[in-house]
Amino acid sequence: MLTKHDDAPPADLSHAGAVVDKAIEYMIGQNIESLSIASALLGGALALLARSVADDAIVHILNNAIASVRAGELRAIGAVAPQTGNSRP
């Protein structure tokens, strides 16, 4: 289902990201634990992907995410981003 043309980010990605950021801010304001927020967002994202792309594409996306975690890229982003909510060590 994904083609080489799908490698470029969609034009509305920034808008979608801003909406998700606002949803996260709202949930933090409701005192929802960071792990619960992240788990719900990840579950929703995976469900959306399952309706949108082939399983092989989902595996590719997840493998890229795992590689980013192992390379420390997410920790580097977290060190730069402002700390919000009630995250736990």
TIMAR-405239 format. One line per field, with one value per atom (N, C-alpha, C): residue in three letters; x, z, y; atom name; residue number from 1. Coordinates in steps of 0.2 Angstrom, whole numbers, plus 5000, padded with zeros to 4 digits. Last residue first. Layout:
// residues N
resn <- c(Ala; ...) .
x <- c(X; ...) .
z <- c(Z; ...) .
y <- c(Y; ...) .
name <- c(CA; ...) .
resi <- c(NUM; ...) .
END
This chain:
// residues 89
resn <- c(Pro; Pro; Pro; Arg; Arg; Arg; Ser; Ser; Ser; Asn; Asn; Asn; Gly; Gly; Gly; Thr; Thr; Thr; Gln; Gln; Gln; Pro; Pro; Pro; Ala; Ala; Ala; Val; Val; Val; Ala; Ala; Ala; Gly; Gly; Gly; Ile; Ile; Ile; Ala; Ala; Ala; Arg; Arg; Arg; Leu; Leu; Leu; Glu; Glu; Glu; Gly; Gly; Gly; Ala; Ala; Ala; Arg; Arg; Arg; Val; Val; Val; Ser; Ser; Ser; Ala; Ala; Ala; Ile; Ile; Ile; Ala; Ala; Ala; Asn; Asn; Asn; Asn; Asn; Asn; Leu; Leu; Leu; Ile; Ile; Ile; His; His; His; Val; Val; Val; Ile; Ile; Ile; Ala; Ala; Ala; Asp; Asp; Asp; Asp; Asp; Asp; Ala; Ala; Ala; Val; Val; Val; Ser; Ser; Ser; Arg; Arg; Arg; Ala; Ala; Ala; Leu; Leu; Leu; Leu; Leu; Leu; Ala; Ala; Ala; Leu; Leu; Leu; Ala; Ala; Ala; Gly; Gly; Gly; Gly; Gly; Gly; Leu; Leu; Leu; Leu; Leu; Leu; Ala; Ala; Ala; Ser; Ser; Ser; Ala; Ala; Ala; Ile; Ile; Ile; Ser; Ser; Ser; Leu; Leu; Leu; Ser; Ser; Ser; Glu; Glu; Glu; Ile; Ile; Ile; Asn; Asn; Asn; Gln; Gln; Gln; Gly; Gly; Gly; Ile; Ile; Ile; Met; Met; Met; Tyr; Tyr; Tyr; Glu; Glu; Glu; Ile; Ile; Ile; Ala; Ala; Ala; Lys; Lys; Lys; Asp; Asp; Asp; Val; Val; Val; Val; Val; Val; Ala; Ala; Ala; Gly; Gly; Gly; Ala; Ala; Ala; His; His; His; Ser; Ser; Ser; Leu; Leu; Leu; Asp; Asp; Asp; Ala; Ala; Ala; Pro; Pro; Pro; Pro; Pro; Pro; Ala; Ala; Ala; Asp; Asp; Asp; Asp; Asp; Asp; His; His; His; Lys; Lys; Lys; Thr; Thr; Thr; Leu; Leu; Leu; Met; Met; Met) .
x <- c(5052; 5058; 5058; 5036; 5040; 5046; 5027; 5031; 5035; 5017; 5019; 5022; 5019; 5015; 5019; 5034; 5027; 5024; 5049; 5046; 5038; 5052; 5051; 5047; 5065; 5058; 5057; 5078; 5077; 5070; 5077; 5081; 5080; 5069; 5066; 5070; 5078; 5072; 5069; 5086; 5089; 5083; 5078; 5080; 5083; 5076; 5070; 5073; 5089; 5086; 5080; 5096; 5095; 5092; 5095; 5101; 5101; 5084; 5091; 5096; 5074; 5075; 5082; 5076; 5077; 5078; 5073; 5080; 5081; 5059; 5064; 5071; 5055; 5054; 5059; 5058; 5061; 5061; 5049; 5056; 5060; 5037; 5039; 5046; 5038; 5037; 5039; 5038; 5043; 5043; 5026; 5032; 5038; 5017; 5017; 5023; 5021; 5022; 5022; 5016; 5023; 5025; 5002; 5005; 5013; 4997; 4998; 5002; 4986; 4992; 4993; 4974; 4977; 4982; 4971; 4966; 4968; 4983; 4980; 4974; 4984; 4989; 4986; 4974; 4973; 4978; 4980; 4974; 4972; 4992; 4992; 4986; 4986; 4990; 4991; 4980; 4976; 4980; 4992; 4986; 4982; 4998; 5001; 4996; 4988; 4990; 4993; 4989; 4982; 4984; 5002; 4999; 4993; 5003; 5007; 5004; 4993; 4992; 4996; 4999; 4993; 4991; 5011; 5012; 5005; 5007; 5010; 5010; 4990; 4997; 5000; 4980; 4981; 4988; 4976; 4980; 4980; 4971; 4966; 4969; 4982; 4978; 4973; 4985; 4990; 4986; 4975; 4975; 4980; 4979; 4972; 4973; 4991; 4991; 4984; 4987; 4991; 4991; 4979; 4976; 4980; 4990; 4984; 4980; 4997; 5000; 4995; 4987; 4989; 4993; 4987; 4981; 4983; 5000; 4998; 4992; 5000; 5004; 5002; 4991; 4989; 4994; 4999; 4993; 4990; 5010; 5011; 5005; 5004; 5007; 5008; 4998; 4994; 4997; 5006; 5006; 5003; 5016; 5010; 5010; 5033; 5028; 5022; 5038; 5038; 5032; 5035; 5040; 5040; 5026; 5023; 5029; 5032; 5030; 5027; 5034; 5040; 5038; 5020; 5024; 5030; 5010; 5014; 5019; 5004; 5000; 5004) .
z <- c(5181; 5178; 5176; 5174; 5180; 5177; 5171; 5169; 5175; 5171; 5177; 5175; 5162; 5165; 5170; 5153; 5154; 5158; 5148; 5152; 5154; 5132; 5138; 5142; 5123; 5124; 5131; 5125; 5122; 5123; 5130; 5133; 5131; 5120; 5127; 5131; 5110; 5109; 5116; 5116; 5114; 5113; 5118; 5124; 5122; 5104; 5108; 5115; 5101; 5097; 5101; 5104; 5109; 5107; 5097; 5095; 5100; 5102; 5103; 5102; 5096; 5104; 5105; 5083; 5085; 5093; 5081; 5080; 5083; 5084; 5089; 5088; 5073; 5080; 5085; 5063; 5063; 5070; 5067; 5067; 5067; 5065; 5071; 5072; 5051; 5055; 5062; 5047; 5045; 5050; 5052; 5055; 5053; 5043; 5051; 5054; 5031; 5032; 5040; 5033; 5032; 5033; 5034; 5040; 5039; 5025; 5025; 5032; 5031; 5027; 5029; 5038; 5032; 5028; 5049; 5044; 5038; 5056; 5054; 5048; 5059; 5054; 5051; 5069; 5063; 5057; 5078; 5076; 5069; 5081; 5078; 5075; 5087; 5081; 5077; 5098; 5093; 5087; 5105; 5103; 5098; 5107; 5103; 5101; 5115; 5109; 5104; 5126; 5123; 5116; 5131; 5129; 5124; 5134; 5128; 5126; 5144; 5138; 5133; 5153; 5151; 5145; 5156; 5153; 5150; 5162; 5156; 5152; 5169; 5170; 5162; 5170; 5167; 5167; 5174; 5178; 5176; 5164; 5168; 5173; 5159; 5163; 5167; 5151; 5157; 5161; 5142; 5146; 5152; 5136; 5139; 5144; 5130; 5135; 5139; 5121; 5126; 5132; 5112; 5116; 5122; 5107; 5111; 5115; 5100; 5106; 5110; 5090; 5095; 5101; 5083; 5086; 5092; 5079; 5083; 5087; 5070; 5076; 5081; 5060; 5064; 5071; 5055; 5058; 5063; 5050; 5055; 5059; 5040; 5046; 5052; 5028; 5034; 5041; 5018; 5019; 5026; 5023; 5021; 5022; 5019; 5024; 5021; 5007; 5009; 5014; 5004; 5009; 5011; 4995; 5001; 5006; 4983; 4984; 4991; 4985; 4986; 4986; 4994; 4988; 4989; 5004; 5003; 4997; 5000; 5000; 5000) .
y <- c(5042; 5039; 5032; 5049; 5045; 5043; 5064; 5058; 5055; 5073; 5069; 5063; 5088; 5083; 5079; 5091; 5093; 5087; 5099; 5094; 5096; 5104; 5106; 5100; 5095; 5097; 5099; 5090; 5097; 5100; 5078; 5082; 5090; 5072; 5073; 5078; 5070; 5074; 5076; 5061; 5067; 5072; 5050; 5053; 5060; 5047; 5049; 5053; 5042; 5048; 5051; 5031; 5036; 5043; 5020; 5025; 5031; 5014; 5011; 5015; 5022; 5021; 5019; 5020; 5027; 5027; 5007; 5009; 5016; 5007; 5004; 5006; 5015; 5017; 5014; 5006; 5012; 5015; 4995; 4994; 5001; 5002; 5000; 4999; 5003; 5009; 5008; 4990; 4994; 5000; 4985; 4982; 4987; 4993; 4994; 4991; 4987; 4994; 4996; 4974; 4975; 4982; 4976; 4974; 4975; 4991; 4984; 4983; 5005; 5002; 4995; 5008; 5012; 5009; 5001; 5002; 5006; 5001; 4995; 4995; 5015; 5012; 5005; 5015; 5019; 5016; 5007; 5005; 5009; 5014; 5007; 5005; 5025; 5026; 5019; 5020; 5023; 5024; 5016; 5011; 5014; 5028; 5023; 5018; 5035; 5037; 5032; 5026; 5027; 5030; 5027; 5021; 5022; 5041; 5038; 5032; 5041; 5046; 5043; 5033; 5031; 5035; 5039; 5033; 5031; 5051; 5052; 5045; 5051; 5049; 5049; 5065; 5058; 5057; 5078; 5074; 5066; 5086; 5082; 5077; 5091; 5096; 5092; 5080; 5082; 5087; 5082; 5076; 5077; 5094; 5093; 5088; 5091; 5096; 5095; 5081; 5079; 5084; 5089; 5084; 5081; 5097; 5100; 5095; 5088; 5091; 5094; 5084; 5079; 5083; 5096; 5094; 5089; 5096; 5102; 5100; 5085; 5085; 5091; 5090; 5084; 5084; 5100; 5102; 5096; 5093; 5098; 5100; 5085; 5082; 5087; 5089; 5091; 5088; 5084; 5091; 5093; 5070; 5073; 5080; 5067; 5068; 5072; 5055; 5062; 5063; 5042; 5043; 5050; 5039; 5040; 5042; 5036; 5043; 5044; 5022; 5027; 5034; 5017; 5017; 5022; 5006; 5012; 5012; 4994; 5000; 5006) .
name <- c(N; CA; C; N; CA; C; N; CA; C; N; CA; C; N; CA; C; N; CA; C; N; CA; C; N; CA; C; N; CA; C; N; CA; C; N; CA; C; N; CA; C; N; CA; C; N; CA; C; N; CA; C; N; CA; C; N; CA; C; N; CA; C; N; CA; C; N; CA; C; N; CA; C; N; CA; C; N; CA; C; N; CA; C; N; CA; C; N; CA; C; N; CA; C; N; CA; C; N; CA; C; N; CA; C; N; CA; C; N; CA; C; N; CA; C; N; CA; C; N; CA; C; N; CA; C; N; CA; C; N; CA; C; N; CA; C; N; CA; C; N; CA; C; N; CA; C; N; CA; C; N; CA; C; N; CA; C; N; CA; C; N; CA; C; N; CA; C; N; CA; C; N; CA; C; N; CA; C; N; CA; C; N; CA; C; N; CA; C; N; CA; C; N; CA; C; N; CA; C; N; CA; C; N; CA; C; N; CA; C; N; CA; C; N; CA; C; N; CA; C; N; CA; C; N; CA; C; N; CA; C; N; CA; C; N; CA; C; N; CA; C; N; CA; C; N; CA; C; N; CA; C; N; CA; C; N; CA; C; N; CA; C; N; CA; C; N; CA; C; N; CA; C; N; CA; C; N; CA; C; N; CA; C; N; CA; C; N; CA; C; N; CA; C; N; CA; C; N; CA; C; N; CA; C; N; CA; C; N; CA; C) .
resi <- c(89; 89; 89; 88; 88; 88; 87; 87; 87; 86; 86; 86; 85; 85; 85; 84; 84; 84; 83; 83; 83; 82; 82; 82; 81; 81; 81; 80; 80; 80; 79; 79; 79; 78; 78; 78; 77; 77; 77; 76; 76; 76; 75; 75; 75; 74; 74; 74; 73; 73; 73; 72; 72; 72; 71; 71; 71; 70; 70; 70; 69; 69; 69; 68; 68; 68; 67; 67; 67; 66; 66; 66; 65; 65; 65; 64; 64; 64; 63; 63; 63; 62; 62; 62; 61; 61; 61; 60; 60; 60; 59; 59; 59; 58; 58; 58; 57; 57; 57; 56; 56; 56; 55; 55; 55; 54; 54; 54; 53; 53; 53; 52; 52; 52; 51; 51; 51; 50; 50; 50; 49; 49; 49; 48; 48; 48; 47; 47; 47; 46; 46; 46; 45; 45; 45; 44; 44; 44; 43; 43; 43; 42; 42; 42; 41; 41; 41; 40; 40; 40; 39; 39; 39; 38; 38; 38; 37; 37; 37; 36; 36; 36; 35; 35; 35; 34; 34; 34; 33; 33; 33; 32; 32; 32; 31; 31; 31; 30; 30; 30; 29; 29; 29; 28; 28; 28; 27; 27; 27; 26; 26; 26; 25; 25; 25; 24; 24; 24; 23; 23; 23; 22; 22; 22; 21; 21; 21; 20; 20; 20; 19; 19; 19; 18; 18; 18; 17; 17; 17; 16; 16; 16; 15; 15; 15; 14; 14; 14; 13; 13; 13; 12; 12; 12; 11; 11; 11; 10; 10; 10; 9; 9; 9; 8; 8; 8; 7; 7; 7; 6; 6; 6; 5; 5; 5; 4; 4; 4; 3; 3; 3; 2; 2; 2; 1; 1; 1) .
END
